[in-house]
Amino acid sequence: MASLMHTPQNNSHRQLSVLSANVRGLRTNIGDIIVATETFLNAEVEPAFGKIRGYSQWQRRDRKGKNFGGVAVCYKENLQIQLLTVDLPDWLEAIFVKVMLKSNESLLLCAHYRPQWQGRTSIDFLTENLDVLQARNNCQHILIVGDLNHHLIQSAYEDLLSVHGLTDYVNFPTHILGRSLDPVITDLSEDFISCSPLGLIGTSDHLAVISHLCLTPATDEIRQRKIWLWNHADWLGMKAELQAQDWDALLVGNTNDKASSITSLLAELQEKYVPSRTYITKPGDQAWFGYRCYQASKRKYKMWQRYKANPTRYNKNLYKTACKEMTATCKWARNRWQEETKRKLTSLGAGSKEWWSLIKEHQGETREPTIPPLIKPDGTTASRNRDKADLLGSLFSRKMTVPDANRTPPEIPSVCHDQLPGLQICHTRTKVILQNLNTKKAPGSDDISPHTLRRQFGFRSSRSTADLLLLLSKNWQDALDTSQDTLVIALDIAGAFDRVWHRGLLAKLQARGISSNLLRLFSDYLTGRTMQVVIGGQSSHKYPIQASVPQGSVLGPILWNIYIDDFLGNIPKSQRMLTTVPFLLHIYVRIMTL
């Protein structure tokens, strides 16, 4: 069993710790671990079995078609770990993971169990493939832990060490019979690693092995989080200051200048009249771990430091009290989070995306890292969330382009005799929209909360793909009942929203009667847009968008439909049904190659 964790030291002196042990049955022997051999798990055991709080789910390789044997890997949630896909023989019980280090290097970790009856084939596999795995995954160091039973295949084991320049740092018995069966093999020198035995785990006859590596693992960044105390806000004071505001002096310049001025004013008033608290959040924090838990944790640690510096009975009692307060606060926070989750689940339908997100969050699945370390164009690795966000933001920005975006669009004949030059903005309707704002939504890039907008001043709701499926199923059933044929053609245009040419779309809007100020409004809406990628709360830089329509917006699908609506109109009506499929496939190919 192995565990990758931080020692509680200064950041510049952190070490990577590895705990390995043969557990002889994971179902009844769960500890603070990361790699386990002889797990005795099989396909009947669910993937989420045995999850340890603060750790990832177990990544397992169970013995094929049999009980006993097997290896499993889990790791602390704030570590940068990538499970490697390796083409292994069915009989080989091994897992390979890539551990990102703070020095922009990485460690190839192999968790391996070799049964006594297997012979030297699994060790020979490592001897023949370690170099390839190390080079393919850009790993600078190697670490092999597990139960190898290598005393039975000493020749093959010595070949593995000599070929790759590895050293086994376990020089003590790891089995109750006095044999050393659980090695820790690495290319690191003795100055960078130390191993020591721990006690037996559960019913196993193997001792756990703890290894400290002088390597600093890469971790996700900590973040500062601001909590607004809306119930204690001085709304009357904010309202009075707004009423006294000289709006003629504030709202000067063009529309963008006026919007910027009022945004700055609201942000200033929000900061002035709404109290807030700021605290640090760590990547491994549980969903229910909020400000009160953070404060209780700080007090507990403070009392511990006080007792450690002056171990009197009084200070010991203070520390015990702080521990009880921490336990009670966490229990309260966990119960509160569970009740809120239940309330949300009962108010949503099973077809809702949010419903499934809540289910996964409650099961702990959403805390799994969804994006592995990424390779940058210069060959280095993006392991931190901010670096990943920047890399993906740059990639998406390059996708949202079309050749010669500023070229003049072709002449498009008018398809609408009526003109829509502008919109009338109704004060009453605007007030209704503001009053119905969802105050639980996060603020946008301007940091103005919906709370502030609601107290002063997409798509169709309750609809989902399930409704569309029910409607289509009814139409198909009606056709079958009347002995009619049903033909369904499902097409997917790759990168559809990403490749909409802005000037071409504006020309098509104009052909449909959109003119004057409204056309200029659409032009301003489409041009000069930027995008950001957010991963784990870390935002990328802003990247330009030269094409596309906004996805997830109410206008996005409408603008896309207008953009492609004239494709089928160019086909003669008598030939339309016969040529629709190849024509749309031709469109698909053309858009794929843009």
VODOGU-307523 format. One line per 8 residues: for each residue x, y, z of C-alpha. Coordinates in nm, 2 decimals. Layout:
# residues N
X/Y/Z  ...
END
This chain:
# residues 594
0.00/0.00/0.00  0.14/0.34/-0.09  0.06/0.70/-0.01  0.18/1.02/-0.18  0.15/1.30/0.07  0.31/1.62/0.20  0.51/1.63/0.52  0.40/1.94/0.74
0.71/2.14/0.66  0.79/2.47/0.49  0.71/2.46/0.12  1.08/2.48/0.02  1.15/2.16/0.22  0.85/1.95/0.14  0.91/1.58/0.06  0.72/1.33/-0.13
0.62/1.03/0.10  0.54/0.69/-0.03  0.38/0.42/0.20  0.37/0.07/0.05  0.22/-0.24/0.20  0.07/-0.58/0.12  -0.27/-0.56/0.27  -0.40/-0.91/0.19
-0.76/-0.80/0.15  -0.85/-0.43/0.09  -1.22/-0.48/0.19  -1.13/-0.50/0.56  -0.80/-0.32/0.57  -0.82/0.05/0.47  -0.57/0.30/0.59  -0.40/0.62/0.49
-0.27/0.47/0.18  -0.22/0.52/-0.19  -0.09/0.20/-0.35  -0.21/-0.14/-0.23  -0.11/-0.49/-0.35  -0.32/-0.81/-0.30  -0.64/-0.61/-0.28  -0.86/-0.92/-0.34
-1.10/-0.69/-0.53  -1.29/-0.81/-0.84  -1.55/-0.68/-1.09  -1.83/-0.73/-0.83  -1.69/-0.45/-0.62  -1.81/-0.10/-0.74  -1.55/0.15/-0.86  -1.63/0.39/-0.57
-1.56/0.13/-0.31  -1.33/0.23/-0.02  -1.28/0.60/-0.11  -1.08/0.77/0.15  -1.18/1.13/0.24  -0.93/1.37/0.09  -0.80/1.11/-0.16  -0.90/1.02/-0.51
-1.10/0.71/-0.59  -0.90/0.39/-0.62  -0.75/0.33/-0.96  -0.76/-0.05/-0.97  -0.62/-0.34/-1.17  -0.80/-0.65/-1.04  -0.69/-1.00/-1.12  -0.87/-1.12/-1.44
-1.15/-1.37/-1.37  -1.02/-1.47/-1.03  -1.02/-1.36/-0.67  -0.71/-1.26/-0.46  -0.43/-1.06/-0.61  -0.48/-0.72/-0.77  -0.33/-0.37/-0.72  -0.49/-0.03/-0.65
-0.37/0.33/-0.64  -0.52/0.64/-0.49  -0.37/0.98/-0.41  -0.43/1.30/-0.23  -0.66/1.52/-0.42  -0.43/1.82/-0.44  -0.15/1.62/-0.61  -0.10/1.62/-0.99
-0.12/1.26/-1.08  -0.19/1.11/-1.42  -0.30/0.75/-1.47  -0.11/0.61/-1.77  -0.26/0.39/-2.03  -0.02/0.10/-2.09  -0.09/-0.20/-2.30  -0.03/-0.48/-2.04
-0.08/-0.85/-2.07  -0.39/-0.97/-1.88  -0.18/-1.16/-1.63  0.03/-0.86/-1.53  -0.09/-0.70/-1.21  0.06/-0.35/-1.24  -0.05/0.02/-1.25  0.16/0.30/-1.39
0.11/0.66/-1.29  0.29/0.98/-1.36  0.36/1.20/-1.06  0.42/1.57/-1.15  0.69/1.74/-0.95  0.73/2.11/-0.87  1.06/2.13/-1.06  0.87/2.06/-1.39
1.00/1.71/-1.38  0.80/1.39/-1.32  0.82/1.05/-1.16  0.71/0.73/-1.32  0.55/0.53/-1.04  0.48/0.16/-1.09  0.27/-0.03/-0.84  0.32/-0.40/-0.90
0.22/-0.74/-0.75  0.40/-1.06/-0.87  0.25/-1.38/-0.74  0.49/-1.65/-0.62  0.38/-1.89/-0.90  0.42/-1.65/-1.19  0.79/-1.69/-1.27  1.01/-1.41/-1.41
0.78/-1.29/-1.69  0.65/-0.98/-1.51  1.00/-0.87/-1.41  1.12/-0.92/-1.76  0.83/-0.70/-1.89  0.96/-0.42/-1.66  1.32/-0.47/-1.78  1.22/-0.45/-2.14
0.97/-0.17/-2.12  1.07/0.08/-1.85  1.29/0.28/-2.09  1.00/0.31/-2.34  0.75/0.41/-2.07  0.99/0.66/-1.92  1.07/0.83/-2.25  0.71/0.82/-2.39
0.57/0.99/-2.08  0.86/1.23/-2.03  0.95/1.10/-1.68  1.29/1.18/-1.53  1.27/0.94/-1.24  1.15/0.59/-1.17  0.99/0.44/-0.85  0.87/0.08/-0.83
0.68/-0.04/-0.51  0.48/-0.34/-0.43  0.51/-0.71/-0.35  0.74/-0.87/-0.60  0.84/-1.20/-0.42  1.17/-1.14/-0.58  1.36/-1.39/-0.36  1.22/-1.66/-0.59
1.35/-1.50/-0.92  1.67/-1.34/-0.80  1.84/-1.35/-1.14  1.56/-1.17/-1.32  1.54/-0.92/-1.03  1.91/-0.84/-1.05  1.88/-0.79/-1.43  1.61/-0.53/-1.37
1.83/-0.34/-1.13  2.14/-0.35/-1.33  1.99/-0.27/-1.68  1.82/0.04/-1.55  2.06/0.15/-1.28  1.81/0.10/-1.00  1.85/0.05/-0.63  1.64/-0.13/-0.38
1.64/0.08/-0.06  1.45/-0.18/0.16  1.72/-0.35/0.36  1.50/-0.48/0.64  1.24/-0.76/0.66  0.89/-0.68/0.54  0.73/-1.02/0.62  0.67/-1.19/0.95
0.90/-1.48/0.84  1.19/-1.24/0.81  1.20/-1.21/0.43  1.21/-0.88/0.24  0.93/-0.91/-0.02  0.82/-0.55/-0.07  1.10/-0.35/-0.23  1.12/0.02/-0.30
1.32/0.05/-0.63  1.43/0.38/-0.78  1.70/0.55/-0.97  1.73/0.82/-0.70  2.05/0.82/-0.49  2.05/0.75/-0.12  2.06/1.13/-0.05  1.71/1.16/-0.20
1.53/0.87/-0.04  1.49/0.69/0.29  1.28/0.39/0.38  1.16/0.25/0.71  0.92/-0.03/0.82  0.58/0.03/0.99  0.36/-0.22/1.16  0.13/-0.49/1.02
-0.19/-0.37/0.85  -0.51/-0.57/0.93  -0.47/-0.94/0.88  -0.18/-0.91/0.64  0.15/-1.08/0.73  0.34/-0.80/0.55  0.48/-0.48/0.71  0.40/-0.15/0.56
0.69/0.05/0.42  0.72/0.42/0.44  0.95/0.60/0.20  1.04/0.97/0.20  1.16/1.11/-0.13  1.33/1.45/-0.14  1.11/1.55/-0.43  0.85/1.83/-0.41
0.53/1.72/-0.58  0.34/1.97/-0.79  0.01/2.07/-0.63  -0.29/2.28/-0.73  -0.28/2.65/-0.61  -0.45/2.77/-0.30  -0.71/3.04/-0.36  -0.85/3.33/-0.17
-1.23/3.32/-0.15  -1.45/3.62/-0.05  -1.78/3.55/0.12  -2.03/3.83/0.11  -2.26/3.86/0.42  -2.57/3.96/0.24  -2.80/3.94/0.54  -2.58/4.21/0.71
-2.57/4.45/0.41  -2.68/4.81/0.46  -2.92/4.82/0.17  -3.08/5.15/0.29  -2.74/5.32/0.29  -2.66/5.20/-0.06  -3.01/5.31/-0.18  -2.96/5.66/-0.03
-2.62/5.70/-0.20  -2.76/5.59/-0.53  -3.05/5.84/-0.50  -2.80/6.12/-0.42  -2.58/6.03/-0.72  -2.54/6.29/-1.00  -2.63/6.06/-1.29  -2.58/6.33/-1.55
-2.22/6.38/-1.44  -2.15/6.01/-1.41  -2.31/5.89/-1.74  -2.10/6.07/-2.00  -1.93/5.95/-2.32  -2.04/5.66/-2.54  -2.23/5.35/-2.43  -1.92/5.16/-2.33
-1.80/5.45/-2.11  -2.14/5.48/-1.94  -2.15/5.10/-1.88  -1.80/5.11/-1.73  -1.89/5.41/-1.51  -2.20/5.25/-1.36  -2.02/4.91/-1.32  -1.74/5.08/-1.12
-2.00/5.26/-0.91  -2.19/4.95/-0.82  -1.87/4.76/-0.74  -1.76/5.04/-0.51  -2.10/5.05/-0.33  -2.11/4.68/-0.29  -1.77/4.68/-0.13  -1.87/4.97/0.10
-2.22/4.86/0.22  -2.19/4.48/0.21  -1.95/4.32/0.47  -1.74/4.03/0.36  -1.48/3.78/0.48  -1.19/3.64/0.30  -1.03/3.30/0.36  -0.80/3.05/0.19
-0.94/2.75/0.02  -0.72/2.45/-0.07  -0.77/2.21/-0.36  -0.84/1.92/-0.13  -1.11/2.10/0.08  -1.44/1.92/0.10  -1.75/2.08/-0.06  -1.90/2.16/0.29
-1.57/2.31/0.43  -1.65/2.67/0.45  -1.56/2.99/0.64  -1.66/2.86/0.99  -1.46/2.54/0.94  -1.17/2.74/0.83  -1.18/2.96/1.14  -1.22/2.66/1.37
-0.92/2.49/1.20  -0.71/2.80/1.25  -0.80/2.82/1.62  -0.72/2.45/1.67  -0.38/2.49/1.51  -0.31/2.81/1.71  -0.40/2.62/2.04  -0.18/2.33/1.93
0.12/2.57/1.88  0.05/2.73/2.22  0.04/2.39/2.39  0.35/2.27/2.21  0.55/2.58/2.31  0.42/2.57/2.67  0.28/2.22/2.76  0.08/2.32/3.07
-0.24/2.16/3.18  -0.43/2.48/3.11  -0.30/2.50/2.75  -0.38/2.13/2.70  -0.74/2.20/2.80  -0.75/2.49/2.56  -0.63/2.26/2.28  -0.89/1.99/2.37
-1.16/2.25/2.37  -1.05/2.38/2.02  -1.05/2.02/1.90  -1.41/1.97/2.02  -1.52/2.30/1.86  -1.35/2.19/1.53  -1.54/1.85/1.53  -1.87/2.01/1.61
-1.83/2.28/1.35  -1.74/2.03/1.08  -2.03/1.81/1.18  -2.27/2.11/1.15  -2.13/2.21/0.82  -2.15/1.86/0.68  -2.51/1.82/0.79  -2.60/2.16/0.65
-2.45/2.07/0.31  -2.63/1.74/0.31  -2.96/1.90/0.38  -2.91/2.16/0.11  -2.81/1.89/-0.13  -3.13/1.69/-0.05  -3.34/2.01/-0.10  -3.19/2.07/-0.44
-3.23/1.71/-0.55  -3.60/1.70/-0.46  -3.66/2.03/-0.65  -3.50/1.91/-0.97  -3.58/1.64/-1.22  -3.37/1.34/-1.30  -3.32/1.48/-1.65  -3.15/1.79/-1.52
-2.78/1.83/-1.57  -2.76/2.00/-1.22  -2.93/1.69/-1.07  -2.66/1.46/-1.19  -2.39/1.71/-1.09  -2.52/1.71/-0.74  -2.53/1.33/-0.73  -2.17/1.30/-0.84
-2.06/1.57/-0.59  -2.23/1.39/-0.31  -2.05/1.07/-0.41  -1.72/1.25/-0.42  -1.67/1.19/-0.79  -1.65/1.56/-0.89  -1.34/1.60/-0.68  -1.14/1.38/-0.92
-0.91/1.58/-1.15  -1.08/1.59/-1.49  -0.79/1.73/-1.69  -0.45/1.55/-1.67  -0.12/1.74/-1.71  -0.08/1.88/-2.06  0.22/1.91/-2.28  0.29/2.26/-2.40
0.42/2.34/-2.75  0.77/2.39/-2.61  0.77/2.04/-2.47  0.73/2.14/-2.10  0.44/2.02/-1.90  0.14/2.23/-1.78  0.05/2.07/-1.44  -0.10/2.36/-1.25
-0.46/2.45/-1.31  -0.37/2.81/-1.42  -0.12/2.68/-1.68  -0.37/2.42/-1.81  -0.63/2.70/-1.84  -0.40/2.92/-2.04  -0.30/2.63/-2.27  -0.66/2.54/-2.34
-0.76/2.91/-2.37  -0.50/2.95/-2.64  -0.62/2.64/-2.82  -0.99/2.74/-2.82  -0.90/3.09/-2.94  -0.72/2.95/-3.24  -1.02/2.73/-3.32  -1.26/3.03/-3.31
-1.12/3.18/-3.63  -1.20/3.17/-4.01  -0.97/3.25/-4.30  -0.96/3.62/-4.38  -1.22/3.72/-4.12  -1.22/4.08/-4.24  -1.31/4.01/-4.61  -1.62/4.17/-4.76
-1.92/3.93/-4.75  -2.10/3.86/-5.08  -2.42/4.05/-5.18  -2.71/3.87/-5.02  -3.06/3.95/-5.15  -3.32/4.06/-4.90  -3.56/3.79/-4.78  -3.77/4.02/-4.57
-3.97/4.33/-4.68  -4.02/4.45/-4.32  -3.74/4.63/-4.14  -3.65/4.61/-3.77  -3.42/4.91/-3.70  -3.42/4.90/-3.32  -3.56/4.77/-2.99  -3.77/4.94/-2.73
-3.64/4.88/-2.38  -3.92/4.89/-2.13  -3.85/5.02/-1.78  -4.12/4.79/-1.63  -3.99/4.48/-1.81  -3.63/4.55/-1.70  -3.74/4.58/-1.34  -3.92/4.25/-1.36
-3.61/4.08/-1.50  -3.39/4.23/-1.22  -3.63/4.12/-0.95  -3.63/3.76/-1.08  -3.25/3.73/-1.09  -3.11/3.41/-0.93  -2.91/3.54/-0.63  -2.73/3.21/-0.60
-2.55/3.26/-0.93  -2.19/3.36/-0.91  -2.10/3.72/-1.03  -1.95/3.77/-1.37  -1.62/3.92/-1.46  -1.73/4.26/-1.33  -1.77/4.11/-0.98  -2.12/4.26/-0.94
-2.34/4.01/-0.76  -2.70/3.94/-0.86  -2.78/4.03/-0.50  -2.68/4.39/-0.56  -2.86/4.41/-0.90  -3.18/4.25/-0.76  -3.20/4.48/-0.45  -3.16/4.80/-0.66
-3.24/4.83/-0.97  -3.10/3.08/-2.27  -3.28/2.86/-2.35  -3.65/2.81/-2.26  -3.68/2.73/-1.89  -3.79/2.39/-1.78  -3.70/2.24/-2.11  -3.43/1.97/-2.18
-3.33/1.71/-2.44  -3.57/1.47/-2.27  -3.86/1.68/-2.38  -3.74/1.68/-2.74  -3.70/1.30/-2.73  -4.05/1.25/-2.60  -4.19/1.47/-2.87  -4.00/1.29/-3.15
-4.10/0.95/-3.00  -4.46/1.05/-3.02  -4.43/1.17/-3.38  -4.26/0.84/-3.48  -4.52/0.64/-3.30  -4.80/0.83/-3.48  -4.63/0.76/-3.81  -4.61/0.39/-3.74
-4.98/0.38/-3.64  -5.07/0.52/-3.98  -4.84/0.28/-4.17  -4.61/0.56/-4.27  -4.23/0.53/-4.30  -4.00/0.73/-4.07  -3.66/0.84/-4.18  -3.43/1.00/-3.92
-3.11/1.17/-4.02  -2.88/1.28/-3.73  -2.59/1.51/-3.83  -2.32/1.67/-3.62  -2.13/1.97/-3.77  -1.79/1.97/-3.61  -1.70/2.30/-3.44  -2.03/2.45/-3.57
-2.07/2.74/-3.33  -1.69/2.81/-3.34  -1.67/2.88/-3.71  -1.94/3.14/-3.76  -1.80/3.42/-3.97  -1.91/3.75/-3.80  -1.93/3.97/-4.11  -2.11/3.70/-4.30
-2.37/3.66/-4.02  -2.42/4.04/-4.01  -2.49/4.04/-4.38  -2.75/3.77/-4.34  -2.91/3.96/-4.05  -2.93/4.26/-4.27  -3.10/4.06/-4.55  -3.36/3.96/-4.29
-3.46/4.31/-4.21  -3.22/4.39/-3.92  -3.10/4.74/-3.98  -2.98/5.07/-3.83  -2.91/5.07/-3.46  -3.02/4.71/-3.40  -2.77/4.59/-3.67  -2.50/4.80/-3.50
-2.60/4.65/-3.17  -2.55/4.29/-3.31  -2.22/4.40/-3.46  -2.10/4.53/-3.13  -2.23/4.21/-2.96  -2.02/3.99/-3.19  -1.70/4.18/-3.23  -1.42/4.24/-2.98
-1.52/3.94/-2.77  -1.27/3.76/-2.55  -1.28/3.42/-2.37  -1.13/3.27/-2.05  -1.09/2.91/-1.94  -1.15/2.83/-1.57  -1.01/2.51/-1.42  -1.03/2.44/-1.05
-1.11/2.80/-0.98  -0.80/2.93/-1.17  -0.86/3.15/-1.47  -0.66/3.18/-1.78  -0.56/3.51/-1.95  -0.82/3.66/-2.18  -0.79/3.54/-2.55  -0.95/3.71/-2.85
-1.25/3.55/-3.03  -1.24/3.63/-3.41  -1.54/3.40/-3.50  -1.82/3.20/-3.35  -2.15/3.27/-3.17  -2.17/3.25/-2.79  -2.25/2.90/-2.67  -2.49/2.86/-2.38
-2.66/3.19/-2.46  -3.02/3.26/-2.57  -2.90/3.43/-2.89  -2.64/3.16/-2.98  -2.87/2.90/-3.14  -3.09/3.17/-3.31  -2.79/3.33/-3.47  -2.66/2.99/-3.58
-2.99/2.90/-3.74  -2.99/3.23/-3.93  -2.64/3.17/-4.05  -2.71/2.83/-4.20  -3.08/2.88/-4.29  -3.01/2.97/-4.66  -2.81/2.65/-4.74  -3.12/2.44/-4.82
-3.29/2.73/-4.99  -3.04/2.71/-5.27  -3.16/2.36/-5.37  -3.45/2.33/-5.61  -3.76/2.21/-5.43  -3.82/1.91/-5.65  -3.47/1.78/-5.58  -3.45/1.88/-5.22
-3.55/1.55/-5.06  -3.32/1.35/-5.29  -3.02/1.58/-5.23  -3.06/1.68/-4.87  -2.84/1.41/-4.72  -2.54/1.44/-4.96  -2.57/1.82/-4.95  -2.56/1.84/-4.57
-2.27/1.59/-4.57  -2.09/1.82/-4.82  -2.16/2.11/-4.58  -2.02/1.90/-4.30  -1.70/1.83/-4.49  -1.66/2.19/-4.59  -1.69/2.32/-4.24  -1.46/2.05/-4.11
-1.19/2.18/-4.35  -1.24/2.55/-4.28
END
